[in-house]
Amino acid sequence: MKKIVYAHLAVIAANLIYGLNFTIAKDVMPAYVKPYGFIFCRVATATLLFWVMHYFFVKERIQKQDIKRLVICGISGVAINQLMFFGGLNITTPINAAIIMTTNPILVLLAATLLIGERLSNRKILGVLCGMAGALFLLLNSGQAAVSHNTSTGDVFIFLNAASYAFYMVWVKPLMYRYHPVTVIKWVFLFGFIFVIPFGWNEFTEIKWQEFSPIIWSEFAFVIFATTFLAYLFNIIGLKKLSPSVVSTYIYLQPLFAAFIAVLLAKDSINHIKIISALLIFTGVFMVSMPFKK
C-alpha cells in the first residue's frame, strides 16, 4: 500500500513540474535557445544523469529480446515526444498547448486497451471525461486561448506529442514488470538521444551562452534538470505500480497547479471557476485510480 501511495505522489510531483514548464520554457525559447537545440541539451544531460544513477545504485542488465521495445520507447517517448512538443510550443501559445494536451489520457486509455488489454470500464471513461471537463473549463475561462492560422501548425505538433507520449506510456509498461525503473529509463533516453542528435546538433552549436542572464540560466537549469530528468524519473516510478491510464489522468492537474501557483504569487485569485475545475479534476482522477473489483 505504501508503494502505491509513493507512486501517486511521484506522478503528482511530475505533473507539478510540467505545469510550471509551459511558461518557463517559453521564456528561454526561442530568444536564447532554439527548440531543437534545447532538446539536445535536455536529452543529453538527462541521459548522462540516468546512466550515472544506474551505475551507482542499480547495476542491472537487460535481455536482448527487450532492446527492440526499448528503441521504440526511446523514439516515441523521448525523440518524437520532445521534438514535437518544443517545436510546437515555439509556434503556438502555452495555453493552447495545455488545452491540446488534455487529449493525452483519452489516447492512453485507447492505446492501453488495444495494446496491453487494460480493462476499459465505464468508470474509467467517465473519470477521464470528468477530469478533461475540469481542465478545459479552467483553461477556456482563462481568456488566453487563441486557435488561429498562426498557431495551427504548432497545435498539430503538440497533438502529435500527446499521441507519441500516450503510445510510449503504454508500450513501456511491460518492461516495468521485469526491470528497475532506472534501468528502463536510462536505455529509453540513450536510444532517444541517438535519434535527437541529427535534429538538435546544429541549433545546439548556435547557442550563445554568454548572453544568458542569471534568470535565464535558472530557467534553463529548471527545464534541463527538473522537467527532463526528475519528471521522467517520477513518471516511470509511477508506471511501475500504476496503470498507464491512471498516470496519464494526472495530466489534468497541470493547469490547476499553474492556476494556484499564480494565486500564491498574488498574480491571480481563487474564484468559482477554479473551485469547480478542481472538484471535477480530482473527481476524475479518483474515479480512474479506483481499483477494479470483480
N, C-alpha and C positions, 0 to 999 in steps of 0.2 A: 504493500500500500504506500509506503514511504517513497519508493522508487517512482511510483505513478505520480505522486504529488510533485516530486522533483522534476519529472518530465514536463508536467504542466507549467511549472514555474520557469523552466528553461525556455519553453516556447513563448511564454508571455514576455520574457526578457528580450528574446529575439525580435518580437514584433514592436516592442517599445523602441528598440534601436532603429528598426525600419521606419517607424513613424517619424522619427527625427530626421532620417536620412533624406526624405523628399526635398526638404528645404535646404539642408546643409550642403548636400552635393551640388545643388543649383548655384550656390554662392561661389563655388570653386570652378565650376564648369559652365561654359567653355572659356571664360575670360582668362583663366590661369592654366588650366589643363583641358585639352580636348578629350572628348568622351572615350575614345578607344585607347588613348594614352593613359587615362585614368584607370581603365580596366586592366591594362598591362601592369600598372603599379599595384593594384588591388590583388590580382590573382597571383602575381609573382611573390609578393610579401606573404600572403596567406599560405601559399604552397610551402614556402620555406618554414613558416611557423608550425604548420601541421606536421611536417617531416621531423623537425626538431622535437616537437612534443611527443611524437610517436617513438622516436629513438630513445628518449629518456624514460618514458612512462609506460609504453605498451609493448613494443617489440614483438609484433605478430605478423606471420606470413599469410599471404593469400594463395588460394588454389588457382591453377592455370585456367580452369573452366570458368572462373568468375571474371577474368580480365575483360572479356567482350562486354559484359554488363557494366563494368566499371568505366570502360571507354565511352559507352553510350551515355552513362550518367554524367561523365565529365563534359561531353558535348552539350547535352540538354540542360544540365543543372548549373554549369559554370559558363561555358563558351557562349552558346546561344542566349542563355538567360541574361548574362551580363551585357553582351554586345547589344541585344535588343533593348534592354532597359535603359542603359545610359545613352545609346543612340537615340532612343525615343524621347527621353527626358530632356535631351539637348534641344529638341524642336517642338516640344509641347509644354504644357504647364504642369506644375506639381499636383494641382487639384485634379486635372484631367487624368493624370497617371494614377492617382489614388482611386478615382472612380472606376477606371477600367480594371484595376487590379482586384476589384470585388468579384470579378468573374472567376478568379482562381479556384475558390472552394468548389464551385459547381463543376469546373473542369476536372478537378481532383476526384470528386465523387464519381463522375462518369468513368474516368480512367481507372480508378480503383475497382470499380465494378467489372469492367471489361478485362483488365489485365491480371488482377490478382484475386478476383472473386470476392471482394469485400461486399458484405450484405448491404443492399440498397433498401433501407426501411423508410416507411412514410415519415417516421420521426426525424430521421437524418435529413431528408429532403426538406421538411418543414423547418428544421433548425437552420439549415443553410439559407433558405429563403428569408427567414426571420432576421438572421444576422445581416444578410445583404440589404434588407429593407432598412435596418437601423443605420448601417454605414452610408447608404445612398441618401437617406433622409438628412443626415448630418452634412454630407458633402454638398448636396444640391442646394441646401439652405445657407451655404457659406457665401453665396453670391459671387463666387470666383470661377465657376465652371464656364468654359467657353469652347464649344466644339465649332470649329470653322475650317475652312480650306487650309489655313496657315498651320493648323495643328493636326490635320488628318493623318499625314504620314507618320508623325510621331506617335499618334494614338494607335495606329496599326502596329508599330514596333512594340509598344507597351503590351498590347494584346498577345503578340507572339511571345513576348517574355513570360506572360502569365501562363500561356499554354505549355511552353517548354518546361517551366518550373513545375507545373502540375504533373507532366509526364515523368520528370525526374523524381519527384517525391514518391510516386507510386513504383517506379522501376527500381529505385534504390532500396525499397522496403525489404525484399527477400534477403539482401546482404546483411541486414541488421540482425537476422536470426543466427548468422554464422560468425560475425566478426564484431570486434570492439568498434564503437562509432568513430574513433580517431583513425583506426586502420582504414575504414571505408573512405572517410573524407580526405585523407592525405592522397589516396590514389585518384579519387574523383578530381581533386584540384590539379594534380600533376597532369592528367590527361586533358583536362580543360585548358590548362595553361599552354600546352603544346598547340592547341587549336586557336588560342588567342594571339599568340606571337605574330603571325602574319598580318593581323589586323591592327595590332597595337604598337608595334615596334617603331614605326615612323613617327607617330604622334608622341610616343614616349621620348624620343630623341629631341623633339622640338620644345619640350618643357623648359621654361626659363625660370629655374629655381630661385635665382637672385631676386626676382620680382615678388616673391611670396612675402606677405606681411605676417606678423605673429598670429593674427586671427585666421588668415588663410592656411597657415601651417597647422593650426589646431584643428580646423575643419577638415583639412586633407588627412590628418592623422586619424580623426574620428572615422572617416569613411574607410580608410585602409584597414585599421585595426578592429574597430567595433562593428561596422556594417558588414565587413567581409569575414574576418577571422572569427570573432565572437558570435555573430548572428548565425553563420553557417554551423558553427560548433553546437550552439544551443539547439538549433533546429534538428540536427542529426541526433543529438541526445534525446530530444523529444520523440523522434521517429523510432527510437529503439524500443520504447514502451507503448507508444500511442499509434493509432492508425493514421494513414495519410489524410483522411477526411477530417479527423479531429485537429491535427496540426494545422491544416490549411484554413480551417474555420477561424482560427485565432487572428487571421489577417484582418478581420473586421475590427479588431481593437486598434489598428494603426491610426485611422483618422480620429478615433476617440482619444487616444493618447495625445495626438498632436493638438487637439482642441483643449484638453485640460492642462497641457503644458503652457499653452497660451494664456489660460486663466491664471495659472500660478505666476506667470511673468507679468501679470496685470495688463496683458495685451488684449484680453477678451473677458467675458463674464459668463457665468452659468445662466442658462435660460431653459425654457421648456423644451426647446428643440434638442439640446444636449441631454437632458434628462430622459426624454422619450427614446432617443437614439441609444443611449446607454442601456436602458431596460431591454430594448429589442435585441441589441448585440449580445448582452450577457445571457438572455434567454435562449438565443440561437446557439451560442457556444455550449451552454449547459445541455441542450437537447441533443446536440451531436456527440457530446462527450459521454453521455449516459451509456453504460454498458448494456448490450442487448441481452434480454432474459428470455430463454426458451420457454 
